[in-house]
Amino acid sequence: MMSFKAFQNWINKSRKGEKLSYYRGYIADPTIQRIAPTNDRVRVDKFRRQVMNAYDDDLVTLVQRKHGALDYEYIAIRKNALTPKEVEKVRIGTLAKVINGVSK
């Protein structure tokens, strides 16, 4: 799983159409995934909410590719580029949503 900061940096720098594989496994319940199972549900859930916030903010399209039982590749596809002002606004807004546990 990538870090919050790495995902945010990708959002800030990526261009329309660029793809990012941001998670591999079973994001709904990472304890039962076949690849690198983890008991850190809080961290995975916080990251999942960050990705969903980017989707809710119309920054990405989310797709997944099934590789096997409980083995999915989660991919974000960038929708549009941001201006420098928008980058700062999204960074602050997304961070606030994650910290406050807000998810649309």
Secondary structure, DSSP 4 states (H G I P E B T S, - for coil): ---HHHHHHHHHH--TT-EEEEEEE-TT-TTS-SSS--S-HHHHHHHHHHHHHHHHTTSEEEEEEEEETTEEEEEEEE-----HHHHHHHHHHHHHHHHHT---
